[in-house]
C-alpha cells in the first residue's frame, strides 16, 4: 500500500474536525463564521513548528475554560508582551494579517483532542494550498461556483508556472553557469537574482497558483545563492530577494483573500525554516502580499499591480468559468462593460473571457509582461474564437504555449467538472512556441486560437455549406410542455380508442431515439386536418394543454404561438423523404459520431440535426474520424460531450469538390457500415459506439471509411494535429 503522506494525514484530521464542529454547531454550516475560524485555525496549525509543537500554545491545558481562552490573536502580540507564551508562533503585524475578532464555535472534547493530535503532524512538509482546499470544502457549492472558488491542483499549477516563466529562468540560470570565467558566472548569477527579486507575480483570480510561484522563485533564489557560495562570492545570501511583497492578487471573497495572504506567509516561513534548518526560527514577514479584496472586473489592474513599461510582470491564474445563464446580474453588467468594443455580440462568451481581455490590455503596453490562465476549453472553440481572439491578437499578442486535453483536477470535494486548457500569451516574438498534449511537447511554427499548429484563422458560423455539401437543418421545436409527445403505451391507447387518430401519429427522431433506441411518437397536426384532430377528445385535451403552457410563458414568441397550439412551435419537417439524423450532443470519448437514417414521415425534433434526402456519401463524411476531429476543434465539448452545430461544423467543413469515382467509394463504405450495424439491431447506437465495446467488424468498417476519405483528401494519416493544420489552411483558402 502507498504510504500516507503528511498532507493526507492533515486533510483527514481536518475533515473529522470540521464534521465535529458542524455537529455541535449546526448553524455554522456554510457560514462566514466557520470559514474565518477555519482559516485561522489551520494557519496556526501550520506554523506550530517543524516537530509539531503542542497546540496548547493557543488552546492552553484548561479544557473547562477553553472557549474563553482560545486565542488566535497571539500572533499579533509582540513577543515581549506574551508572558510565558512565546513559542511556536512568530510575531506578525496586524497590518499584514489581523487575527482579532474571530467568533469561536463550541468545541467538544473530541474536537479539542483532534486539535491536540495535530501536534503529531509535520506541518512543515504539508503544502499551504491545503488552506485553500479546506476553505473550498467548507463553502457552499453554489457560492463556490458563483465566485469561481476552485483551486488548481499542483500538477496543473506546475505546468502553467514552468511554461510561463520558470523554464525561461532555469535556462538563464544554466546559461550563466556556462560562462568560462568565475567572474562572468558570478555577474550573470547576480543579475539573475536581481531580476527574480524584481519580478511581480499577479493573479487577478487569486488562488493557490501564487503559492507555487513563490516556492518556485525562492527555490531558484536558493540555487543561485548556493552557486554563488561555491564560486566564493562573499555576498551570496545577504537576504531574501523574493518575498511575499512580490505577489499581487485580486479576490472577490474577503475570506478567500485572507487565505491567500496566510498561505503565502506560511510558504515564506516554511522556506525560511527549510533553508536555515532551525526549529521554530521564523522571521516576521517584513511585508505582506498585495491581495486586493474586490471584483477583478471592476478594479483597474494597473492600480493593484503598478508597473512601469520596462518592469517584468507575470499574470497567471485560474479565473471563474461561467456561462451566460450562470452569471449574476452584477456579473452580467461587468461582462458587458469589460467586453465592450471586443465584438458586437459577446453575451454568449464565457465569463473567463473578461480576464483574457483585461490581461491582454495590461501587457500590451508593457513589453516585459506575459500571461497565462487555466481556462475552460470553450475559450478556444466555437463562437468564442471569432468573437474574442481577433481583438486580443490586434493588440500585438500571440499564443506562445498551450497545454491541451487537461481534465480538471482539484483536491477539494465536489470539484468542478470541466475540460480545460492552459493558454499562455506574450507580445509577438520570433521565439519558439510549444504545444503540450499530456507528456508530449511539440514545437509549433504558429499556435492559432484553436490551439493548433496551423495558420491563424477564425471559423465563423455560416448559413449555408459550400457547394459540395447539402443543407443541414435543426429539427422541429415542439414547445409543448410534453403535450405532443406519446409513449408507445399512450400511442396504442389512442389508436385503440380512436383508430382515425393514426393520421396524426408520427415516429419521433432525436438524440435519445438515435443513441439509446428510445421509442417515442408525436402528434403531427396541420391546419388542413385540425377539425378532425379536435374532434378526438384526447387530442383536443392535449392541444388545450399546449395552449395553456404557451400562454403562461414569459417569452413573447412562445405566447404568440399559442394562436396555433396544434402545431410545433418551429416546423422544419420535410415530408416524403428519408433523412440523415445527427444528435446535437454525443459522448466526447467516441471516435465517430453515431449517425442515423430516419424513415419517411418521421419527425426530427430539436435535439438533433437532419439532412433531408441525405445520400450515403453524406453519411460517410459525417461518420468519419476526420469530421469528428473538425467537430472537436470547432464546436468543442460541454462537460465531455461533443456539441454539434450545422452552422459552425457542417457548413464550415472544408471539403473540396469530389469526383464521381470518389463519391462511389464513399457510398460503398457507408453501405458497409450500415450493413454491419444491421447485424447488431438488438444493440442501441450508444452501446455499439462505446469505444471499449465497439464490435471489431464495425470498427474495421469505420477504419476503411476513414482510409478512403483520408486518401481522397490527400492525408497520409489521421493524426489530429496534422489533419487540423490541413483543414485550417483549406478553410482559409475557401472562405
C-alpha positions as CSV (number, residue, x, y, z in Angstrom):
1,X,0.0,0.0,0.0
2,X,1.2,3.5,-0.8
3,X,2.5,5.4,2.3
4,X,0.1,8.0,3.7
5,X,1.6,11.5,3.3
6,X,1.6,14.2,6.0
7,X,-0.7,16.2,3.7
8,X,-3.2,13.3,3.6
9,X,-3.0,12.9,7.4
10,X,-3.6,16.6,7.9
11,X,-6.6,16.6,5.5
12,X,-8.1,13.6,7.2
13,X,-7.8,15.2,10.6
14,X,-9.3,18.5,9.4
15,X,-12.2,16.8,7.8
16,X,-13.0,14.9,11.1
17,X,-12.6,18.2,13.0
18,X,-14.9,20.1,10.6
19,X,-17.6,17.3,10.9
20,X,-17.4,17.5,14.7
21,X,-17.7,21.3,14.8
22,X,-20.7,21.3,12.5
23,X,-22.3,18.5,14.5
24,X,-22.1,20.7,17.7
25,X,-22.7,24.0,15.9
26,X,-25.2,23.2,13.1
27,X,-25.9,26.9,12.3
28,X,-22.3,27.2,11.3
29,X,-22.7,25.1,8.2
30,X,-21.5,27.1,5.1
31,X,-21.4,30.2,7.2
32,X,-18.8,33.0,7.2
33,X,-18.1,32.1,10.9
34,X,-16.8,28.6,10.0
35,X,-14.8,30.0,7.1
36,X,-13.0,32.6,9.2
37,X,-12.4,30.4,12.1
38,X,-11.3,27.5,9.9
39,X,-8.6,29.6,8.1
40,X,-7.3,31.0,11.3
41,X,-7.1,27.6,13.0
42,X,-5.4,25.9,10.0
43,X,-2.9,28.8,9.8
44,X,-2.0,28.3,13.5
45,X,-1.6,24.6,13.0
46,X,0.7,25.1,10.0
47,X,3.1,27.3,11.9
48,X,3.3,25.2,15.1
49,X,6.8,24.2,14.1
50,X,8.9,21.7,12.4
51,X,8.3,19.0,15.0
52,X,4.7,19.8,15.7
53,X,5.0,21.8,18.9
54,X,1.9,21.3,21.2
55,X,-1.3,23.1,20.2
56,X,-1.7,24.1,23.9
57,X,0.2,27.2,23.0
58,X,-3.1,28.7,21.9
59,X,-5.5,26.2,23.4
60,X,-3.9,26.0,26.9
61,X,-4.5,23.0,29.0
62,X,-7.6,24.2,30.8
63,X,-10.4,22.2,29.0
64,X,-13.1,23.6,31.2
65,X,-12.4,27.2,30.1
66,X,-11.1,26.5,26.6
67,X,-13.9,28.6,25.0
68,X,-12.9,31.8,26.6
69,X,-9.2,31.1,26.3
70,X,-8.8,30.1,22.7
71,X,-6.6,32.9,21.3
72,X,-5.7,33.4,17.7
73,X,-4.5,36.9,18.3
74,X,-1.4,35.6,20.0
75,X,0.5,36.0,16.6
76,X,-0.4,39.7,16.6
77,X,1.0,40.1,20.1
78,X,4.7,41.2,20.2
79,X,6.9,38.5,21.8
80,X,7.8,40.7,24.8
81,X,4.1,41.1,25.7
82,X,3.1,37.5,25.6
83,X,4.3,36.5,29.0
84,X,5.1,32.8,29.1
85,X,3.6,32.1,25.7
86,X,6.3,32.9,23.1
87,X,6.6,29.8,21.0
88,X,5.9,28.3,18.5
89,X,4.3,31.3,16.9
90,X,6.2,34.3,15.3
91,X,5.1,37.8,15.6
92,X,3.1,39.1,12.6
93,X,1.9,42.6,12.4
94,X,-1.8,43.3,12.2
95,X,-1.1,45.3,9.1
96,X,-0.1,42.0,7.4
97,X,-2.8,39.7,8.8
98,X,-5.3,40.7,11.6
99,X,-6.2,37.7,13.8
100,X,-8.5,39.6,16.0
101,X,-12.3,39.5,16.3
102,X,-12.7,35.8,15.4
103,X,-16.0,34.2,16.5
104,X,-15.4,30.9,18.2
105,X,-17.6,27.8,17.9
106,X,-18.3,25.4,20.8
107,X,-15.6,22.8,20.8
108,X,-16.5,19.4,22.1
109,X,-13.9,17.3,24.0
110,X,-13.4,15.3,20.8
111,X,-12.7,18.5,18.8
112,X,-10.1,19.6,21.4
113,X,-8.5,16.2,21.3
114,X,-8.3,16.4,17.5
115,X,-6.6,19.7,17.7
116,X,-4.1,18.4,20.2
117,X,-3.4,15.4,17.9
118,X,-2.4,17.9,15.3
119,X,1.0,18.1,17.0
120,X,1.8,14.7,15.6
121,X,1.7,16.0,12.0
122,X,4.8,17.5,10.4
123,X,3.1,20.6,9.1
124,X,6.3,22.0,7.7
125,X,6.0,19.5,4.8
126,X,2.3,20.0,4.2
127,X,1.6,22.2,1.2
128,X,0.0,25.5,2.2
129,X,-2.5,25.1,-0.7
130,X,-4.4,22.8,1.8
131,X,-5.7,26.1,3.3
132,X,-7.5,26.9,0.1
133,X,-8.7,23.4,-0.5
134,X,-10.2,23.2,3.0
135,X,-11.8,26.6,2.6
136,X,-13.3,25.4,-0.7
137,X,-14.7,22.3,1.1
138,X,-16.5,24.4,3.8
139,X,-18.0,26.8,1.3
140,X,-21.5,26.2,-0.1
141,X,-21.1,24.7,-3.6
142,X,-23.4,27.3,-5.2
143,X,-21.4,30.2,-3.8
144,X,-18.2,28.4,-4.6
145,X,-19.2,28.1,-8.3
146,X,-20.5,31.6,-8.4
147,X,-17.3,33.2,-7.1
148,X,-15.0,30.8,-9.1
149,X,-13.5,29.3,-5.9
150,X,-11.9,26.3,-7.5
151,X,-8.3,25.7,-6.6
152,X,-5.9,24.3,-9.2
153,X,-4.1,21.1,-8.3
154,X,-0.3,21.1,-8.0
155,X,0.3,19.2,-11.3
156,X,-1.6,21.7,-13.4
157,X,-0.2,24.6,-11.5
158,X,3.4,23.4,-12.2
159,X,2.6,23.1,-15.9
160,X,1.4,26.8,-16.0
161,X,4.3,28.2,-13.9
162,X,7.0,26.2,-15.7
163,X,5.8,27.1,-19.2
164,X,5.1,30.8,-18.4
165,X,8.3,31.8,-16.6
166,X,10.2,29.1,-14.7
167,X,11.6,27.3,-17.7
168,X,12.9,30.5,-19.0
169,X,14.5,31.4,-15.7
170,X,16.0,27.9,-15.4
171,X,17.6,28.2,-18.8
172,X,19.0,31.6,-17.9
173,X,20.5,30.1,-14.7
174,X,22.0,27.2,-16.7
175,X,23.4,29.6,-19.3
176,X,25.0,31.7,-16.5
177,X,27.0,28.6,-15.4
178,X,28.4,28.0,-18.9
179,X,30.5,31.2,-18.8
180,X,34.2,30.4,-18.9
181,X,35.4,32.7,-16.1
182,X,34.1,32.6,-12.5
183,X,33.7,36.4,-12.6
184,X,31.3,36.2,-15.5
185,X,29.4,33.4,-13.8
186,X,29.1,35.5,-10.7
187,X,28.0,38.6,-12.6
188,X,25.4,36.6,-14.6
189,X,24.0,35.0,-11.4
190,X,23.9,38.3,-9.5
191,X,22.0,39.8,-12.5
192,X,19.5,36.9,-12.5
193,X,19.0,37.2,-8.7
194,X,18.2,40.9,-9.1
195,X,15.8,40.0,-11.9
196,X,13.8,37.4,-9.9
197,X,13.8,39.8,-6.9
198,X,12.0,42.4,-9.1
199,X,9.5,40.1,-10.8
200,X,5.9,40.8,-9.9
201,X,3.6,37.8,-10.0
202,X,-0.1,38.9,-10.3
203,X,-3.1,36.6,-10.0
204,X,-6.3,38.5,-10.7
205,X,-8.3,35.4,-9.8
206,X,-6.4,34.9,-6.6
207,X,-5.8,31.2,-5.9
208,X,-3.1,28.7,-5.0
209,X,-1.0,29.4,-8.1
210,X,0.7,32.2,-6.2
211,X,1.9,29.7,-3.6
212,X,3.6,27.5,-6.2
213,X,5.0,30.5,-7.9
214,X,6.5,31.8,-4.7
215,X,8.1,28.4,-3.8
216,X,9.5,28.1,-7.4
217,X,11.1,31.6,-7.3
218,X,12.5,31.1,-3.8
219,X,14.0,27.7,-4.8
220,X,15.6,29.4,-7.8
221,X,17.0,32.0,-5.4
222,X,18.4,29.2,-3.2
223,X,20.1,27.7,-6.3
224,X,21.6,31.0,-7.2
225,X,22.9,31.6,-3.6
226,X,24.4,28.1,-3.4
227,X,26.1,28.6,-6.8
228,X,27.5,32.0,-5.7
229,X,28.7,30.5,-2.4
230,X,30.5,27.7,-4.3
231,X,32.1,30.4,-6.6
232,X,33.4,32.2,-3.5
233,X,31.0,35.2,-3.7
234,X,31.0,36.8,-0.2
235,X,27.5,38.3,-0.6
236,X,25.9,35.0,-1.7
237,X,22.9,35.1,0.6
238,X,22.5,38.5,2.3
239,X,18.7,38.4,2.5
240,X,15.7,37.0,0.6
241,X,15.3,38.8,-2.7
242,X,11.9,37.2,-3.3
243,X,9.3,38.0,-0.6
244,X,5.5,37.9,-0.3
245,X,5.7,41.6,-1.4
246,X,6.4,40.3,-5.0
247,X,3.0,38.8,-5.2
248,X,-0.3,40.5,-6.1
249,X,-3.8,39.3,-6.4
250,X,-7.5,40.3,-6.6
251,X,-10.0,38.2,-4.8
252,X,-13.8,38.8,-4.6
253,X,-14.3,36.9,-1.4
254,X,-12.7,38.5,1.7
255,X,-12.2,35.2,3.4
256,X,-10.5,33.7,0.4
257,X,-8.3,36.8,0.1
258,X,-7.3,36.3,3.7
259,X,-6.5,32.7,3.0
260,X,-4.3,33.7,0.0
261,X,-2.3,36.0,2.3
262,X,-1.9,33.4,5.0
263,X,-0.9,30.7,2.5
264,X,1.9,32.9,1.1
265,X,3.2,33.7,4.6
266,X,3.1,30.0,5.6
267,X,5.2,29.3,2.4
268,X,7.7,32.0,3.4
269,X,8.0,30.6,6.9
270,X,8.4,27.1,5.6
271,X,11.0,28.0,3.1
272,X,13.0,30.0,5.7
273,X,12.8,27.1,8.1
274,X,13.9,24.6,5.4
275,X,16.9,26.7,4.4
276,X,18.1,27.7,7.9
277,X,17.4,24.2,9.3
278,X,16.3,25.7,12.6
279,X,13.3,24.6,14.5
280,X,10.8,27.4,15.1
281,X,13.2,30.1,14.0
282,X,10.6,32.0,12.0
283,X,11.3,35.6,10.9
284,X,8.5,38.0,11.0
285,X,7.4,38.8,7.4
286,X,8.7,42.2,6.5
287,X,5.8,43.0,4.3
288,X,2.7,41.0,3.3
289,X,1.4,40.0,-0.1
290,X,-0.6,42.6,-2.0
291,X,-4.0,41.0,-2.1
292,X,-6.9,43.3,-3.0
293,X,-10.4,42.4,-2.0
294,X,-13.0,43.2,-4.7
295,X,-14.0,42.3,-8.2
296,X,-11.2,41.8,-10.7
297,X,-13.5,43.1,-13.4
298,X,-14.1,46.4,-11.5
299,X,-10.8,47.4,-10.0
300,X,-8.2,48.7,-12.5
301,X,-5.4,46.1,-12.7
302,X,-2.8,48.9,-13.0
303,X,-3.8,50.2,-9.6
304,X,-3.5,46.7,-8.0
305,X,-0.2,45.8,-9.6
306,X,1.6,49.0,-10.6
307,X,4.3,48.5,-13.1
308,X,6.3,50.7,-15.5
309,X,6.7,49.8,-19.1
310,X,10.0,48.1,-18.6
311,X,9.1,46.1,-15.4
312,X,8.6,42.4,-15.6
313,X,5.1,41.3,-14.6
314,X,3.8,37.8,-14.9
315,X,0.0,37.4,-14.8
316,X,-1.4,34.0,-14.1
317,X,-4.5,32.4,-12.6
318,X,-7.5,30.2,-12.8
319,X,-10.4,32.6,-13.4
320,X,-14.0,31.5,-12.9
321,X,-15.9,29.8,-15.8
322,X,-19.5,31.0,-16.0
323,X,-21.8,30.8,-19.0
324,X,-24.5,33.4,-19.7
325,X,-27.2,31.7,-17.7
326,X,-25.0,31.1,-14.7
327,X,-24.0,34.7,-14.2
328,X,-25.5,37.1,-11.6
329,X,-26.9,40.4,-12.6
330,X,-23.7,42.1,-11.3
331,X,-21.6,39.7,-13.3
332,X,-23.6,40.4,-16.4
333,X,-23.0,44.1,-16.0
334,X,-19.3,43.6,-15.5
335,X,-19.1,41.3,-18.5
336,X,-20.9,43.9,-20.7
337,X,-18.6,46.7,-19.6
338,X,-15.3,44.8,-20.0
339,X,-16.2,43.2,-23.3
340,X,-17.5,46.5,-24.9
341,X,-15.5,47.1,-28.1
342,X,-14.3,43.5,-28.3
343,X,-17.2,42.3,-30.5
344,X,-20.8,43.3,-31.3
345,X,-22.1,40.0,-29.8
346,X,-20.4,39.0,-26.5
347,X,-23.3,37.7,-24.3
348,X,-22.6,34.1,-25.3
349,X,-18.9,34.3,-24.4
350,X,-17.8,32.7,-21.1
351,X,-17.1,34.9,-18.1
352,X,-13.5,33.9,-18.1
353,X,-13.0,35.8,-21.4
354,X,-13.0,39.0,-19.4
355,X,-9.7,38.0,-17.8
356,X,-8.2,37.3,-21.2
357,X,-9.2,40.8,-22.4
358,X,-8.0,42.7,-19.3
359,X,-4.7,40.8,-19.2
360,X,-4.2,41.5,-22.9
361,X,-4.8,45.2,-22.4
362,X,-2.4,45.2,-19.4
363,X,0.5,43.6,-21.1
364,X,0.0,45.3,-24.5
365,X,1.7,48.5,-23.0
366,X,4.4,46.7,-21.0
367,X,6.9,44.9,-23.2
368,X,8.3,42.6,-20.5
369,X,4.9,41.2,-19.4
370,X,3.1,38.0,-20.3
371,X,0.2,36.0,-19.0
372,X,-1.3,32.5,-18.9
373,X,-4.6,31.2,-17.5
374,X,-6.1,27.8,-16.8
375,X,-9.3,28.0,-18.7
376,X,-12.3,26.1,-20.0
377,X,-11.8,24.7,-23.4
378,X,-14.7,26.8,-24.8
379,X,-12.5,29.9,-25.0
380,X,-10.7,28.2,-27.9
381,X,-13.8,26.7,-29.6
382,X,-17.0,27.7,-31.3
383,X,-18.1,31.3,-31.4
384,X,-15.5,32.3,-28.8
385,X,-12.8,32.3,-31.4
386,X,-14.1,34.8,-34.0
387,X,-15.6,37.0,-31.3
388,X,-12.7,37.1,-28.8
389,X,-9.4,36.4,-30.3
390,X,-9.2,38.9,-33.2
391,X,-9.4,41.7,-30.5
392,X,-6.5,40.1,-28.5
393,X,-4.3,39.5,-31.5
394,X,-4.8,43.1,-32.7
395,X,-3.1,44.2,-29.5
396,X,0.1,42.7,-30.8
397,X,-0.1,39.5,-28.9
398,X,0.4,35.8,-29.8
399,X,-0.1,32.4,-28.1
400,X,3.3,31.1,-27.2
401,X,2.4,27.9,-25.4
402,X,-0.6,25.8,-24.7
403,X,-1.4,22.7,-22.6
404,X,-4.4,20.9,-24.1
405,X,-6.5,17.9,-23.1
406,X,-6.4,18.7,-19.4
407,X,-9.1,17.2,-17.2
408,X,-10.0,19.4,-14.3
409,X,-8.5,18.1,-11.1
410,X,-8.7,19.6,-7.6
411,X,-8.1,18.2,-4.1
412,X,-11.4,19.6,-3.0
413,X,-14.7,17.8,-2.6
414,X,-17.4,18.2,-5.4
415,X,-14.8,19.6,-7.7
416,X,-15.8,21.3,-11.0
417,X,-16.3,19.0,-14.0
418,X,-14.6,20.9,-16.8
419,X,-12.3,20.1,-19.7
420,X,-9.5,22.6,-19.5
421,X,-6.5,24.1,-21.3
422,X,-3.6,26.3,-20.2
423,X,-3.1,29.1,-22.6
424,X,-0.1,31.5,-22.5
425,X,0.3,34.8,-24.3
426,X,3.1,37.3,-24.9
427,X,4.0,40.1,-27.3
428,X,4.6,38.9,-30.8
429,X,8.1,37.3,-30.9
430,X,10.2,35.0,-33.1
431,X,11.0,32.9,-30.0
432,X,10.0,29.2,-30.0
433,X,6.4,28.2,-29.3
434,X,5.2,24.9,-27.8
435,X,2.0,22.8,-27.7
436,X,1.8,20.2,-24.8
437,X,-0.6,17.3,-25.1
438,X,-0.1,15.2,-22.0
439,X,3.6,14.4,-21.8
440,X,4.2,15.1,-25.5
441,X,5.7,18.5,-26.3
442,X,5.6,19.7,-29.9
443,X,7.4,22.8,-31.2
444,X,5.0,24.9,-33.2
445,X,5.6,27.4,-36.0
446,X,2.3,29.2,-35.1
447,X,-0.4,28.4,-32.4
448,X,-3.7,29.5,-33.7
449,X,-6.7,30.4,-31.4
450,X,-7.9,26.7,-31.7
451,X,-4.6,25.7,-30.1
452,X,-3.4,24.0,-33.2
453,X,-0.1,24.4,-35.1
454,X,-1.8,26.0,-38.1
455,X,-2.4,29.3,-39.7
456,X,-4.4,31.8,-37.7
457,X,-7.9,32.0,-38.9
458,X,-11.4,32.5,-37.4
459,X,-14.0,29.9,-38.3
460,X,-17.3,31.8,-38.3
461,X,-20.9,30.3,-38.4
462,X,-22.2,30.1,-41.9
463,X,-25.8,29.9,-43.0
464,X,-25.0,27.6,-45.9
465,X,-22.4,24.9,-46.6
466,X,-20.0,25.1,-49.5
467,X,-21.4,23.9,-52.9
468,X,-20.1,20.4,-52.3
469,X,-22.4,19.6,-49.4
470,X,-26.2,19.7,-48.9
471,X,-28.1,21.9,-46.4
472,X,-28.5,20.6,-42.8
473,X,-31.4,21.7,-40.7
474,X,-32.1,21.8,-37.0
475,X,-35.1,19.6,-36.0
476,X,-38.5,21.0,-35.3
477,X,-39.2,22.6,-31.9
478,X,-42.4,21.4,-30.2
479,X,-42.5,23.9,-27.2
480,X,-45.4,21.8,-26.0
481,X,-44.7,21.0,-22.4
482,X,-44.9,17.4,-23.4
483,X,-48.4,17.8,-24.9
484,X,-47.5,16.4,-28.3
485,X,-45.3,13.6,-27.2
486,X,-46.6,10.0,-26.9
487,X,-45.0,6.9,-25.3
488,X,-45.7,3.6,-27.1
489,X,-48.4,2.8,-24.5
490,X,-50.1,6.2,-25.0
491,X,-49.9,5.8,-28.7
492,X,-51.5,2.3,-28.5
493,X,-54.3,3.5,-26.2
494,X,-55.1,6.4,-28.5
495,X,-55.3,4.1,-31.5
496,X,-57.5,1.6,-29.8
497,X,-60.0,4.2,-28.7
498,X,-59.8,6.4,-31.9
499,X,-58.4,4.4,-34.9
500,X,-58.8,7.6,-37.1
501,X,-56.1,9.2,-35.0
502,X,-53.4,7.2,-36.9
503,X,-53.0,10.0,-39.4
504,X,-51.8,12.3,-36.6
505,X,-49.2,10.0,-35.2
506,X,-45.6,10.1,-36.3
507,X,-42.4,8.4,-35.1
508,X,-40.1,10.9,-33.3
509,X,-36.4,11.1,-34.0
510,X,-34.0,12.9,-31.7
511,X,-30.8,12.3,-29.8
512,X,-32.3,9.9,-27.3
513,X,-34.0,7.9,-30.1
514,X,-30.8,7.7,-32.1
515,X,-28.4,6.9,-29.3
516,X,-30.4,4.9,-26.8
517,X,-33.1,3.4,-29.0
518,X,-35.9,5.2,-27.1
519,X,-39.2,4.7,-28.9
520,X,-41.4,7.8,-28.9
521,X,-44.1,9.3,-31.0
522,X,-45.6,12.7,-31.5
523,X,-48.8,14.3,-32.7
524,X,-48.4,16.0,-36.1
525,X,-51.3,18.1,-36.9
526,X,-51.8,20.6,-39.8
527,X,-54.2,23.4,-40.4
528,X,-55.9,21.2,-43.0
529,X,-56.8,18.3,-40.6
530,X,-57.2,20.4,-37.5
531,X,-61.1,20.0,-37.4
532,X,-60.7,16.2,-37.3
533,X,-58.0,16.4,-34.7
534,X,-60.1,18.4,-32.2
535,X,-63.0,16.1,-32.7
536,X,-60.9,13.4,-30.8
537,X,-61.2,14.3,-27.1
538,X,-57.7,13.1,-26.1
539,X,-56.1,15.1,-28.8
540,X,-58.3,18.1,-28.1
541,X,-57.2,18.0,-24.4
542,X,-53.5,17.8,-25.4
543,X,-53.9,20.8,-27.8
544,X,-55.5,22.7,-24.9
545,X,-52.6,21.9,-22.6
546,X,-50.2,23.2,-25.2
547,X,-52.1,26.4,-25.5
548,X,-52.1,26.9,-21.7
549,X,-48.4,26.2,-21.4
550,X,-47.5,28.7,-24.2
551,X,-49.8,31.4,-22.8
552,X,-48.1,31.1,-19.4
553,X,-44.6,31.6,-20.9
554,X,-42.6,34.7,-20.2
555,X,-41.4,34.7,-23.8
556,X,-43.4,36.8,-26.3
557,X,-42.8,34.4,-29.2
558,X,-44.0,31.5,-27.2
559,X,-47.1,33.3,-26.1
560,X,-47.8,34.3,-29.7
561,X,-47.5,30.6,-30.8
562,X,-50.5,29.9,-28.5
563,X,-52.6,31.0,-31.5
564,X,-51.6,27.8,-33.3
565,X,-51.5,25.3,-30.3
566,X,-51.9,22.3,-32.6
567,X,-48.6,22.8,-34.3
568,X,-44.9,22.6,-33.4
569,X,-43.6,26.0,-32.4
570,X,-40.9,25.8,-35.1
571,X,-41.7,23.5,-38.1
572,X,-38.8,22.4,-40.3
573,X,-40.2,19.0,-41.2
574,X,-39.8,17.8,-44.8
575,X,-42.4,15.3,-46.0
576,X,-41.9,12.1,-48.1
577,X,-38.1,11.9,-47.8
578,X,-35.6,9.8,-45.8
579,X,-33.2,11.9,-43.7
580,X,-29.8,11.6,-42.1
581,X,-30.2,12.4,-38.4
582,X,-27.2,13.7,-36.3
583,X,-27.5,14.1,-32.5
584,X,-26.8,17.6,-31.2
585,X,-24.8,16.1,-28.3
586,X,-22.8,12.9,-28.1
587,X,-20.1,11.4,-25.9
588,X,-16.7,13.0,-26.3
589,X,-15.0,9.7,-25.9
590,X,-16.3,8.4,-29.3
591,X,-14.1,8.4,-32.3
592,X,-17.1,8.5,-34.6
593,X,-20.4,10.4,-34.4
594,X,-23.3,7.9,-34.3
595,X,-25.4,9.0,-37.4
596,X,-28.8,7.5,-38.3
597,X,-31.2,7.3,-41.3
598,X,-34.8,8.1,-40.3
599,X,-37.8,6.7,-42.2
600,X,-40.1,8.8,-44.4
601,X,-42.6,10.6,-42.3
602,X,-40.5,10.6,-39.1
603,X,-40.4,13.9,-37.3
604,X,-36.9,15.0,-36.2
605,X,-37.1,17.2,-33.0
606,X,-34.6,19.9,-32.0
607,X,-32.3,17.6,-30.1
608,X,-30.9,16.6,-33.5
609,X,-30.0,18.0,-36.9
610,X,-31.0,16.4,-40.2
611,X,-30.2,16.3,-43.9
612,X,-33.4,15.8,-45.9
613,X,-33.0,13.2,-48.6
614,X,-29.4,12.7,-47.5
615,X,-27.2,10.4,-49.5
616,X,-24.9,7.6,-48.5
617,X,-21.7,9.6,-49.1
618,X,-23.0,12.3,-46.8
619,X,-23.4,9.6,-44.2
620,X,-19.8,8.5,-44.8
621,X,-18.5,12.1,-44.3
622,X,-20.5,12.5,-41.0
623,X,-19.4,9.1,-39.7
624,X,-15.7,9.7,-40.4
625,X,-13.0,10.4,-37.8
626,X,-11.9,13.4,-39.9
627,X,-15.3,15.1,-39.4
628,X,-15.3,14.2,-35.7
629,X,-11.8,15.9,-35.5
630,X,-13.2,19.1,-37.1
631,X,-16.2,18.9,-34.7
632,X,-13.9,18.6,-31.7
633,X,-11.8,21.6,-32.7
634,X,-14.6,23.9,-33.9
635,X,-17.7,23.2,-31.8
636,X,-15.9,21.8,-28.7
637,X,-17.4,20.0,-25.8
638,X,-19.8,20.5,-23.0
639,X,-18.8,18.5,-19.9
640,X,-17.0,16.0,-22.1
641,X,-19.8,15.7,-24.7
642,X,-19.4,16.9,-28.3
643,X,-21.8,19.7,-29.3
644,X,-22.8,19.5,-32.9
645,X,-23.8,22.6,-34.9
646,X,-24.9,22.8,-38.5
647,X,-23.8,26.4,-38.9
648,X,-20.5,26.0,-37.1
649,X,-19.4,22.5,-38.1
650,X,-21.2,21.2,-41.2
651,X,-21.4,24.4,-43.1
652,X,-17.7,25.2,-42.4
653,X,-16.3,21.8,-43.1
654,X,-13.6,22.4,-45.7
655,X,-14.4,19.6,-48.1
656,X,-13.2,20.0,-51.7
657,X,-15.3,19.0,-54.6
658,X,-15.5,15.3,-55.1
659,X,-15.3,13.3,-58.3
660,X,-17.9,10.7,-59.1
661,X,-15.5,7.9,-58.5
662,X,-14.7,9.3,-55.0
663,X,-18.4,9.6,-54.2
664,X,-18.9,6.0,-55.4
665,X,-16.1,4.8,-53.0
666,X,-17.7,6.7,-50.0
667,X,-21.2,5.3,-50.9
668,X,-19.6,1.8,-50.7
669,X,-18.0,2.4,-47.2
670,X,-21.2,3.9,-45.9
671,X,-23.3,0.9,-47.2
672,X,-20.8,-1.4,-45.4
673,X,-21.1,0.4,-42.1
674,X,-24.9,0.3,-42.3
675,X,-24.9,-3.4,-43.3
676,X,-22.8,-4.4,-40.3
677,X,-24.9,-2.3,-37.9
678,X,-27.9,-4.2,-39.0
679,X,-26.3,-7.3,-37.7
680,X,-26.4,-5.8,-34.2
681,X,-30.0,-4.5,-34.4
682,X,-30.6,-5.5,-30.7
683,X,-28.0,-3.1,-29.5
684,X,-28.5,0.7,-29.3
685,X,-26.2,3.1,-31.1
686,X,-24.9,4.2,-27.7
687,X,-23.8,0.6,-27.0
688,X,-22.4,0.0,-30.5
689,X,-20.3,3.1,-30.4
690,X,-18.8,2.7,-26.9
691,X,-15.0,2.9,-27.6
692,X,-14.3,-0.1,-25.3
693,X,-17.1,-2.3,-26.7
694,X,-17.4,-1.4,-30.3
695,X,-17.7,-4.6,-32.4
696,X,-14.4,-5.3,-34.3
697,X,-16.3,-5.6,-37.6
698,X,-17.9,-2.2,-37.1
699,X,-14.6,-0.7,-36.1
700,X,-12.9,-2.1,-39.2
701,X,-15.7,-0.7,-41.4
702,X,-15.1,2.8,-39.9
703,X,-11.3,2.4,-40.3
704,X,-11.9,1.6,-44.0
705,X,-14.2,4.6,-44.4
706,X,-11.5,6.8,-42.8
707,X,-8.8,5.4,-45.0
708,X,-10.8,6.2,-48.2
709,X,-11.7,9.7,-47.1
710,X,-8.1,10.2,-46.0
711,X,-6.9,9.2,-49.4
712,X,-9.4,11.4,-51.2
713,X,-8.3,14.4,-49.1
714,X,-4.6,13.6,-49.6
715,X,-3.8,13.0,-46.0
716,X,-1.2,10.4,-45.1
717,X,-2.6,9.6,-41.6
718,X,-5.3,10.7,-39.1
719,X,-3.0,12.5,-36.7
720,X,-5.4,15.1,-35.3
721,X,-2.9,18.0,-35.3
722,X,-1.8,17.3,-38.9
723,X,-5.4,16.9,-40.0
724,X,-6.4,20.2,-38.4
725,X,-3.4,22.0,-39.9
726,X,-4.6,21.0,-43.4
727,X,-8.2,21.8,-42.6
728,X,-7.5,25.3,-41.3
729,X,-5.3,26.0,-44.4
730,X,-8.1,24.8,-46.7
731,X,-10.7,26.8,-44.7
732,X,-8.7,29.9,-45.1
733,X,-8.5,29.3,-48.9
734,X,-12.2,28.5,-49.2
735,X,-13.6,31.4,-47.1
